[in-house]
């Protein structure tokens, strides 16, 4: 990690980070970002909309210095009520205007998040927090927006994928975008979507900042260790439609029919697990396809190191859900793995096909099988693509680079320019 940036003093005002659930195993990008900002001397507070889940926890969570406050109603109903009464007493005009704004959306969850915002506003005043940053344009950003309306604290937010395309009403997303100091998203594809479909007049405030990696966690050696037999094709994904894991299983069936030697390991869990296990069983692939469930990030990194190929055949789901730019692709490339993915959403911004990975059309198991077969039989191609992939991640996707750009948004006076115009 680099030393704290000289342009941002170590005594910088506190920033409140609002997330859906803290900690969350699948959101290492948020954890990396928080650690990188703390490394630069930024004082942070974490606010979690929900209580933590019963799931494995990334060991790096223990390094976070920021205190955590939970905003869920469970066990906090009285505190939330009293906090709202204090804000209503101290700022009656702002409170009533914001309450009426929440009621106009005619959604119970919006009203619930308004009351959470009243609780957060009370906490923000006590902690002298001068800026809020939310991850995901769903509950966290809605709470940030209402808090802004209540006590005028500025906010920014990062929009990722499902929160843009499936989970948030366009009317709400437009309001969140237009009231924010700046809007971050993780791919230029997402940026164009937000500007064309949501808020065309927000061009100067919507910018692309890629999720960065702590590259020290993903060391790779050249040449890679001798591939195990049979070679391992690794996927790391939540088991939901947009990840295309069903296409991977169908591609594995095609490869087996061609007489290829391989094994597929799929790390992750989700609503489609039983469906995918049935698909494996129906095709008789139990000997070469394994669904391993969710794993701590330390074990995922070991899996990268042992695999021969990484694959993530993303697609656009029936409900419009899609990925912005999957962080696991960055991690695999940083680990020196050749990657295969699809030419959807922001993925072509990361992978130049035939140069630092292979791209195939979505929803095409045959093309996916062909790309995997090329890598299985050609170690020189694997090596060439993997080396180029690692070089690209080092050049463009470090957490240091991302953290500096975020700080420019949180504290724009230090630069005196509109950083989003230089995305």
Buried (B, 14 or more C-beta within 10 A) or exposed (E): EEEBBEEBEEEBEBBBBBBBBBBBBBBBBBBBBBBBBBBBBBBBBBBBBBBBEEEBBBEBBEEBEBEBBBBBBEEBEEBBBEBBEBBBEBBEEBBEEBBEBBEEBEBEEBBBBBBBBBBBBBBBBEBEBBBBBBBBBBBBBBBBBBBBBBBEBBBBBBBBBBBBBBBBEEEBBBBBBBBBBBBBBBBBBBBBBBBEEBBEEBBEBBBBBBBBBBBEBBEBEEEBEEBEEEBBBBBBBBBBBBBBBBBBBBBBBBBBEEEBEBBBBBBBBBEBBEEBBEBBEEBEBEEBBBBBEBBBBEEBBEBBBEBBBBBBBBBBBEEEBBBBBBBBBBBBBBBBBBBBBBEBBBBBBBBBBEEBBBBBEBBBBEBBBBBBBBBBEEBEBBBBBBBBBBEBBBEBBBBBBBBBBBBBBBBBEBEEEBBBEEB
